[in-house]
């Protein structure tokens, strides 16, 4: 069948699944080899084949606890895992990268994740071995209690030996088990993969950010995340997306540290289930004193309670562009919204001990607050900073239509329609072109209509605004011309006429606009003659 249809990908994948279902592992390996030979550019095949080699499959038992004969089996010495070879998985990923390395981002990221999976597997094995040593040590201590009192000296030597053994195996003096730490040496393969990946694909910020997202899926990878951020800072010092990523990452770190002391681990402590925060602190309340930050680091952290805002100021100094100001203002507006939504009455509700309503910490904004500050005060502090950014952008002539619309939305959210309407009129009064200001004109007309409906008096009615925009829009700017034409027709039809003369003028204007609309429509070659 494969030969008949020239190894069609869908047939290959179905055949692979068939071999897995019926535990035909020998045939499965041949199918993978032939499929990769026929489709070397298909990155999904390389990833699936490497995944099978690393994770493997149970040979004698299915996932539902039933053997090949359909009866329930217990795991015994005959149950084996086929595959589960990091060497074979590495070989497949490296072969795939030799062929597709300069173009396949997914292969690099998956190879990076493969090595992190292997590191967690090693860490899990180490913890299991340490648990066995701890059990043997406890059994030995219970046996020593039954010995005679004349062997005190020997017991002292043995206890000292056990103490040293406990230190080497990660057991504390109080008998509590310390989690196995991931050393920099264990992360070295992942680091090498990342370096080769950015050499193959050097000028892509989102590609590097994908490695950070992978690191966040695994514990104790903060040093690797910091290195990736350093390379982004080094190679993309003037890239807006890179600065936005660094600011967002700093805020996520603030949130993690804030939640570290609140959440209690409900998971186990072996292998992949171990939960350790970025400072090596156990979420179950125990702390690893070896990973505790130094006094100097704690002092520096206290001096800078909001590293995300510090990075925001650095970004504006490094890249003083309208796009950077827009991203920074959006970041501050999101913070303000979160603070006001969490504490709408101005009370500080973020320092509550009961986290039942916010178990995952999704709405917790306590990490945004300074000492002795409530949520409303923090919102006002961010609002003042946001207004300074708008003013600085205007003083430096860095304003853009998107930034102006963002400021208008901010003013409307704070109940200031008059200020918003003045900002739009001031921005568009000296503009003779409408190519880049289409949405500003439409926003001004919409705001004018809303003010009239609310009983307020705008500087200009919406019809006048749309007429002015339509007049300044050349016909070759087809999209903008049609937008203003249709909105002007809609506004005219909704406006009531106070006299017959005004009604006749409106009818004549609508007729002319409708003729222009037909002429601009695709496929229209005729005009409407007067009856």
C-alpha positions as CSV (number, residue, x, y, z in Angstrom):
1,X,0.0,0.0,0.0
2,X,2.8,2.4,0.8
3,X,4.6,1.7,-2.4
4,X,1.4,2.0,-4.4
5,X,0.7,5.5,-3.1
6,X,4.4,6.5,-3.0
7,X,4.5,6.6,0.8
8,X,1.8,9.2,1.3
9,X,2.1,10.9,4.6
10,X,-1.4,10.2,5.8
11,X,-0.9,6.5,5.1
12,X,2.4,6.5,6.9
13,X,1.0,8.0,10.0
14,X,-1.9,5.6,10.0
15,X,0.5,2.7,9.6
16,X,2.6,4.0,12.5
17,X,-0.5,4.2,14.7
18,X,-1.5,0.7,13.7
19,X,1.9,-0.7,14.6
20,X,1.7,1.1,18.0
21,X,-1.8,-0.3,18.7
22,X,-0.7,-3.9,18.0
23,X,2.7,-3.6,19.6
24,X,4.6,-4.4,16.4
25,X,7.7,-2.5,17.4
26,X,10.0,-4.1,14.8
27,X,7.8,-3.1,12.0
28,X,7.3,0.3,13.5
29,X,11.0,1.0,13.3
30,X,11.1,0.0,9.7
31,X,8.1,2.2,8.9
32,X,9.8,5.2,10.6
33,X,13.0,4.6,8.7
34,X,11.3,4.3,5.3
35,X,9.0,7.3,6.0
36,X,12.0,9.5,6.9
37,X,13.9,8.4,3.9
38,X,11.0,9.4,1.6
39,X,10.0,12.6,3.5
40,X,13.2,14.0,5.0
41,X,11.8,17.5,5.0
42,X,8.8,16.6,7.1
43,X,9.8,17.8,10.6
44,X,6.8,16.2,12.3
45,X,8.1,12.7,11.3
46,X,11.5,13.4,12.9
47,X,9.9,14.7,16.1
48,X,7.5,11.7,16.4
49,X,10.3,9.2,15.7
50,X,12.6,10.8,18.3
51,X,9.7,11.0,20.8
52,X,9.1,7.2,20.4
53,X,12.8,6.5,20.9
54,X,12.9,8.6,24.1
55,X,9.6,7.9,25.8
56,X,9.2,4.3,24.5
57,X,6.1,2.1,24.9
58,X,5.1,-0.8,27.2
59,X,5.5,-4.1,25.5
60,X,3.5,-6.5,27.6
61,X,0.7,-4.2,28.9
62,X,-1.5,-1.5,27.5
63,X,-2.2,1.8,29.2
64,X,-5.5,0.5,30.6
65,X,-3.8,-2.3,32.6
66,X,-4.7,-5.2,30.2
67,X,-2.3,-7.4,28.5
68,X,-2.3,-8.6,24.9
69,X,-4.8,-11.3,25.7
70,X,-7.2,-8.7,27.1
71,X,-6.9,-9.9,30.7
72,X,-5.8,-7.7,33.6
73,X,-2.0,-8.1,34.2
74,X,0.3,-6.9,37.0
75,X,3.6,-5.3,36.2
76,X,6.1,-8.0,36.6
77,X,9.7,-8.8,35.4
78,X,8.4,-9.6,31.9
79,X,6.9,-6.2,31.4
80,X,9.4,-4.1,29.5
81,X,9.6,-0.7,27.9
82,X,10.5,-0.7,24.2
83,X,12.6,2.3,23.2
84,X,13.4,4.8,26.0
85,X,16.8,5.6,24.5
86,X,18.1,9.1,24.7
87,X,21.0,8.2,22.4
88,X,18.7,7.1,19.6
89,X,16.5,10.1,20.1
90,X,19.4,12.5,19.9
91,X,20.7,10.8,16.7
92,X,17.3,11.3,15.0
93,X,17.0,14.9,16.1
94,X,20.5,15.7,14.9
95,X,19.9,14.0,11.5
96,X,16.7,16.0,11.1
97,X,18.6,19.3,12.0
98,X,21.3,18.6,9.5
99,X,18.7,18.5,6.8
100,X,16.2,21.2,8.1
101,X,18.2,23.1,10.7
102,X,18.4,26.4,8.8
103,X,14.6,26.6,8.3
104,X,12.9,24.4,11.0
105,X,12.3,26.3,14.2
106,X,10.1,23.5,15.6
107,X,12.9,21.0,15.3
108,X,15.3,23.2,17.4
109,X,12.7,23.9,20.0
110,X,11.7,20.2,20.3
111,X,15.4,19.1,20.6
112,X,15.8,21.7,23.3
113,X,12.7,20.3,25.1
114,X,14.0,16.7,24.7
115,X,17.2,17.5,26.6
116,X,15.2,19.2,29.4
117,X,13.0,16.1,29.6
118,X,16.1,14.0,30.0
119,X,17.4,16.3,32.8
120,X,14.1,15.9,34.7
121,X,14.4,12.1,34.3
122,X,17.8,12.2,35.8
123,X,16.6,14.3,38.7
124,X,13.7,12.0,39.3
125,X,16.1,9.0,39.4
126,X,18.3,10.8,41.9
127,X,15.5,11.6,44.2
128,X,14.2,8.0,44.1
129,X,17.7,6.7,45.0
130,X,17.9,9.2,47.9
131,X,14.6,8.0,49.2
132,X,16.0,4.4,49.2
133,X,19.1,5.6,51.1
134,X,17.0,7.4,53.6
135,X,14.9,4.2,54.2
136,X,18.0,2.1,54.7
137,X,19.4,4.7,57.1
138,X,16.3,4.7,59.2
139,X,16.3,0.9,59.4
140,X,19.9,1.0,60.5
141,X,19.1,3.5,63.2
142,X,16.3,1.4,64.6
143,X,18.6,-1.6,64.7
144,X,21.3,0.3,66.6
145,X,18.9,1.1,69.4
146,X,18.8,-2.7,70.3
147,X,22.6,-2.9,70.7
148,X,24.4,-3.1,74.1
149,X,25.5,0.1,75.9
150,X,29.2,-1.0,75.8
151,X,29.5,-0.2,72.1
152,X,28.9,3.5,72.5
153,X,32.1,4.6,70.8
154,X,31.4,2.5,67.7
155,X,28.0,3.9,67.4
156,X,29.3,7.4,67.6
157,X,31.6,6.7,64.7
158,X,28.7,5.2,62.7
159,X,26.4,8.1,63.5
160,X,29.0,10.5,62.3
161,X,29.4,8.4,59.1
162,X,25.6,8.4,58.6
163,X,25.5,12.2,59.1
164,X,28.1,12.7,56.4
165,X,26.3,10.2,54.2
166,X,23.1,12.2,54.7
167,X,24.8,15.4,53.7
168,X,26.1,13.8,50.5
169,X,22.7,12.3,49.6
170,X,20.7,15.5,50.2
171,X,19.3,14.6,53.7
172,X,19.2,17.3,56.3
173,X,20.1,17.0,60.0
174,X,16.4,16.9,60.8
175,X,15.8,14.0,58.5
176,X,13.9,15.9,55.9
177,X,14.6,15.2,52.3
178,X,16.0,18.0,50.2
179,X,15.0,18.0,46.5
180,X,17.7,17.1,44.1
181,X,19.0,20.2,42.4
182,X,19.7,20.6,38.7
183,X,23.3,21.7,38.2
184,X,24.6,23.9,35.4
185,X,26.4,20.8,34.0
186,X,23.2,19.0,33.6
187,X,21.8,21.9,31.6
188,X,24.9,22.2,29.4
189,X,23.4,20.1,26.5
190,X,20.3,22.4,26.4
191,X,22.6,25.4,26.4
192,X,24.6,24.1,23.5
193,X,21.5,23.4,21.5
194,X,20.2,26.9,22.1
195,X,23.6,28.4,21.0
196,X,23.5,26.4,17.8
197,X,19.9,27.3,17.2
198,X,20.5,31.0,17.3
199,X,23.5,30.6,15.0
200,X,21.2,28.8,12.4
201,X,18.3,31.3,12.8
202,X,20.0,34.5,14.2
203,X,17.5,37.3,13.6
204,X,14.2,36.1,15.0
205,X,13.1,37.3,18.4
206,X,10.0,35.2,18.6
207,X,12.1,32.1,17.9
208,X,14.2,32.8,21.0
209,X,11.1,33.6,23.1
210,X,9.9,30.1,22.3
211,X,12.9,28.7,24.2
212,X,11.9,30.7,27.3
213,X,8.4,29.3,27.1
214,X,9.8,25.8,27.1
215,X,12.0,26.6,30.1
216,X,9.0,27.7,32.1
217,X,7.5,24.2,31.6
218,X,10.4,22.7,33.6
219,X,11.5,23.5,37.2
220,X,15.0,24.8,38.1
221,X,15.8,26.3,34.7
222,X,16.0,29.9,35.8
223,X,19.7,30.2,34.9
224,X,18.9,29.0,31.4
225,X,16.1,31.5,31.1
226,X,18.4,34.3,32.2
227,X,21.0,33.3,29.6
228,X,18.4,33.4,26.9
229,X,17.3,36.9,28.0
230,X,20.9,38.0,28.0
231,X,21.3,37.0,24.4
232,X,18.1,38.7,23.5
233,X,19.3,41.9,25.2
234,X,22.7,41.6,23.5
235,X,21.5,40.9,19.9
236,X,18.2,42.8,19.9
237,X,19.0,46.0,21.9
238,X,16.8,48.1,19.6
239,X,14.0,45.7,18.9
240,X,10.7,46.6,20.4
241,X,9.4,43.0,20.6
242,X,12.5,42.0,22.6
243,X,12.0,44.8,25.1
244,X,8.4,43.9,25.5
245,X,9.3,40.3,26.1
246,X,11.8,41.2,28.8
247,X,9.3,43.5,30.6
248,X,6.7,40.8,30.5
249,X,9.1,38.2,31.8
250,X,10.1,40.6,34.7
251,X,6.5,40.9,35.7
252,X,6.0,37.2,35.6
253,X,8.9,36.7,37.9
254,X,7.4,39.3,40.3
255,X,4.2,37.3,40.3
256,X,5.9,34.0,40.9
257,X,7.8,35.3,43.9
258,X,4.7,36.8,45.3
259,X,2.8,33.5,45.0
260,X,5.7,31.4,46.3
261,X,4.9,32.1,49.9
262,X,1.2,31.7,49.5
263,X,0.7,28.5,47.6
264,X,1.1,25.0,49.2
265,X,2.2,22.2,47.0
266,X,-0.4,19.5,46.6
267,X,1.8,17.3,44.4
268,X,4.4,14.7,45.2
269,X,8.1,15.3,45.6
270,X,9.6,12.7,43.3
271,X,10.8,13.3,39.7
272,X,8.6,15.5,37.6
273,X,6.2,16.2,40.4
274,X,8.7,18.3,42.4
275,X,7.7,21.9,42.6
276,X,10.5,24.3,43.3
277,X,10.4,28.0,42.7
278,X,13.1,30.1,41.0
279,X,14.9,30.7,44.3
280,X,15.0,27.0,45.3
281,X,12.2,27.5,47.9
282,X,9.9,24.5,48.4
283,X,6.3,25.4,48.0
284,X,5.4,23.0,50.8
285,X,7.0,25.4,53.3
286,X,10.5,24.0,53.4
287,X,13.4,26.0,52.1
288,X,16.7,25.0,50.7
289,X,19.2,27.2,52.5
290,X,21.9,26.4,49.9
291,X,19.9,28.2,47.2
292,X,18.8,31.2,49.3
293,X,19.7,34.5,47.8
294,X,22.7,36.3,49.3
295,X,22.3,39.4,51.5
296,X,23.5,41.6,48.7
297,X,20.9,40.2,46.3
298,X,18.1,40.7,48.9
299,X,19.2,44.3,49.5
300,X,19.2,45.0,45.7
301,X,15.7,43.4,45.4
302,X,14.4,45.6,48.2
303,X,15.7,48.8,46.5
304,X,13.9,47.9,43.2
305,X,10.4,46.7,44.1
306,X,9.2,46.8,40.5
307,X,11.9,45.6,38.0
308,X,9.4,45.6,35.2
309,X,8.9,49.4,35.5
310,X,12.7,49.8,35.6
311,X,13.0,47.9,32.4
312,X,10.2,50.0,30.9
313,X,12.1,53.2,31.5
314,X,15.3,51.6,30.0
315,X,13.3,50.5,27.0
316,X,12.1,54.1,26.3
317,X,15.6,55.4,26.6
318,X,17.1,52.7,24.4
319,X,14.4,52.8,21.7
320,X,12.6,56.2,21.7
321,X,10.0,55.4,19.0
322,X,6.3,55.7,18.7
323,X,5.9,52.0,18.7
324,X,7.8,51.6,21.9
325,X,5.7,54.3,23.6
326,X,2.6,52.5,22.4
327,X,3.7,49.1,23.8
328,X,4.6,50.7,27.2
329,X,1.4,52.6,27.5
330,X,-0.6,49.4,26.7
331,X,1.4,47.6,29.4
332,X,0.5,50.3,32.0
333,X,-3.1,50.4,31.0
334,X,-3.4,46.6,31.5
335,X,-1.9,47.1,35.0
336,X,-4.3,49.9,35.8
337,X,-7.3,47.8,34.7
338,X,-6.2,44.9,36.8
339,X,-5.7,47.0,39.9
340,X,-9.1,48.7,39.5
341,X,-11.0,45.5,38.8
342,X,-9.5,43.8,41.8
343,X,-10.3,46.7,44.1
344,X,-13.1,48.7,42.6
345,X,-14.0,50.4,45.9
346,X,-10.5,51.6,46.7
347,X,-9.9,49.2,49.5
348,X,-6.9,47.0,49.7
349,X,-8.3,43.5,49.1
350,X,-5.1,42.0,47.8
351,X,-3.5,41.1,51.1
352,X,-6.0,38.5,52.1
353,X,-4.9,35.2,53.7
354,X,-7.9,33.3,52.2
355,X,-7.0,32.4,48.6
356,X,-9.9,30.2,47.9
357,X,-11.4,32.5,45.3
358,X,-8.0,33.0,43.7
359,X,-6.4,29.7,44.0
360,X,-4.3,30.0,40.9
361,X,-3.4,33.6,41.5
362,X,-4.7,34.8,38.2
363,X,-6.3,37.9,39.6
364,X,-3.8,38.6,42.4
365,X,-2.3,42.0,42.0
366,X,-0.4,42.2,45.3
367,X,2.9,42.0,43.5
368,X,2.2,45.4,41.9
369,X,1.8,47.1,45.3
370,X,4.5,49.0,47.2
371,X,4.8,48.7,50.9
372,X,1.8,50.2,52.8
373,X,0.0,50.8,49.5
374,X,-3.5,49.8,48.5
375,X,-4.7,48.9,45.0
376,X,-6.4,52.2,44.3
377,X,-3.2,54.1,45.2
378,X,-1.2,51.8,43.0
379,X,-3.6,52.5,40.1
380,X,-3.2,56.2,40.6
381,X,0.6,55.9,40.6
382,X,0.4,54.0,37.3
383,X,-2.0,56.5,35.8
384,X,0.3,59.4,36.6
385,X,3.2,57.5,34.9
386,X,1.0,56.8,31.9
387,X,0.0,60.4,31.5
388,X,3.7,61.4,31.7
389,X,4.5,58.9,28.9
390,X,1.7,60.5,26.7
391,X,3.1,63.9,27.4
392,X,6.7,62.9,26.7
393,X,5.7,61.3,23.4
394,X,4.0,64.5,22.3
395,X,7.0,66.7,23.4
396,X,9.4,64.5,21.4
397,X,7.0,64.4,18.3
398,X,6.8,60.6,18.6
399,X,3.0,60.5,18.4
400,X,1.3,58.1,15.9
401,X,-2.3,57.4,15.1
402,X,-2.2,54.2,17.1
403,X,-0.8,56.0,20.1
404,X,-3.4,58.8,19.8
405,X,-6.2,56.2,19.7
406,X,-4.7,54.6,22.8
407,X,-4.7,57.8,24.6
408,X,-8.3,58.6,23.5
409,X,-9.5,55.2,24.8
410,X,-7.7,55.9,28.1
411,X,-9.5,59.2,28.5
412,X,-12.8,57.7,27.6
413,X,-12.3,54.9,30.2
414,X,-11.7,57.6,32.8
415,X,-14.9,59.5,31.9
416,X,-13.2,62.4,30.0
417,X,-15.0,62.6,26.6
418,X,-14.4,66.4,26.3
419,X,-10.6,65.9,26.6
420,X,-10.7,63.0,24.2
421,X,-12.6,65.0,21.6
422,X,-10.2,68.0,22.0
423,X,-7.2,65.6,21.5
424,X,-8.7,64.2,18.3
425,X,-9.6,67.7,16.9
426,X,-6.1,69.0,17.7
427,X,-4.4,66.1,16.1
428,X,-6.4,66.3,12.9
429,X,-6.8,70.0,12.5
430,X,-3.3,70.5,11.0
431,X,-3.4,67.2,9.0
432,X,-4.1,67.5,5.2
433,X,-3.7,63.8,4.6
434,X,-6.1,61.1,5.8
435,X,-4.1,58.0,4.6
436,X,-2.7,57.2,8.0
437,X,-5.5,58.9,10.0
438,X,-8.6,57.0,8.8
439,X,-9.4,55.5,12.2
440,X,-8.8,58.9,13.9
441,X,-11.4,60.6,11.8
442,X,-13.9,57.8,12.3
443,X,-13.2,57.8,16.1
444,X,-13.8,61.5,16.2
445,X,-17.2,61.2,14.4
446,X,-18.2,58.3,16.6
447,X,-17.3,60.3,19.7
448,X,-19.2,63.3,18.5
449,X,-22.3,61.2,18.0
450,X,-22.0,59.7,21.5
451,X,-21.6,63.1,23.1
452,X,-24.7,64.4,21.3
453,X,-26.6,61.3,22.5
454,X,-25.5,62.0,26.0
455,X,-26.7,65.7,25.9
456,X,-23.2,67.2,25.5
457,X,-22.0,69.7,22.9
458,X,-19.1,68.5,20.7
459,X,-16.9,71.0,18.8
460,X,-18.2,69.6,15.5
461,X,-21.2,67.4,14.6
462,X,-20.4,64.0,13.1
463,X,-21.6,64.9,9.6
464,X,-19.3,67.9,9.3
465,X,-16.3,65.7,10.5
466,X,-17.0,63.0,8.0
467,X,-17.5,65.6,5.2
468,X,-14.1,67.1,6.0
469,X,-12.5,63.7,6.0
470,X,-14.2,62.7,2.8
471,X,-13.0,65.9,1.1
472,X,-9.4,65.4,2.1
473,X,-9.3,61.8,0.9
474,X,-8.2,61.3,-2.7
475,X,-10.1,58.7,-4.7
476,X,-7.1,56.6,-5.4
477,X,-7.1,55.8,-1.6
478,X,-9.9,53.4,-2.3
479,X,-10.4,51.8,1.1
480,X,-10.3,55.1,3.1
481,X,-12.5,56.8,0.5
482,X,-15.2,54.1,0.7
483,X,-15.1,54.1,4.5
484,X,-15.8,57.8,4.8
485,X,-18.4,57.6,2.0
486,X,-20.4,54.9,3.6
487,X,-20.2,56.4,7.1
488,X,-21.2,59.8,5.8
489,X,-24.2,58.3,4.0
490,X,-25.2,56.5,7.2
491,X,-24.9,59.7,9.3
492,X,-27.0,61.7,6.8
493,X,-29.7,59.1,6.8
494,X,-29.9,59.0,10.6
495,X,-30.0,62.8,10.9
496,X,-33.5,64.3,11.1
497,X,-34.3,67.3,8.9
498,X,-35.9,70.4,10.5
499,X,-37.2,71.9,7.3
500,X,-38.1,71.0,3.7
501,X,-35.1,72.8,2.3
502,X,-32.8,70.9,4.6
503,X,-34.5,67.6,3.6
504,X,-34.1,68.4,-0.1
505,X,-30.4,69.2,0.4
506,X,-29.9,66.0,2.3
507,X,-31.6,64.0,-0.5
508,X,-29.5,65.6,-3.2
509,X,-26.3,64.9,-1.2
510,X,-27.3,61.3,-0.6
511,X,-28.0,60.8,-4.3
512,X,-24.5,62.1,-5.3
513,X,-22.9,60.0,-2.7
514,X,-24.8,56.9,-3.9
515,X,-23.6,57.5,-7.4
516,X,-20.0,57.7,-6.3
517,X,-20.5,54.5,-4.3
518,X,-21.7,52.7,-7.4
519,X,-18.8,54.0,-9.5
520,X,-16.3,52.8,-6.9
521,X,-18.0,49.4,-6.6
522,X,-16.3,46.6,-8.4
523,X,-17.8,45.8,-11.8
524,X,-19.8,49.0,-12.0
525,X,-19.4,50.9,-15.3
526,X,-22.6,52.9,-15.4
527,X,-23.8,56.0,-13.6
528,X,-27.4,56.8,-12.6
529,X,-29.0,59.4,-14.8
530,X,-31.5,61.9,-13.4
531,X,-35.1,60.9,-14.1
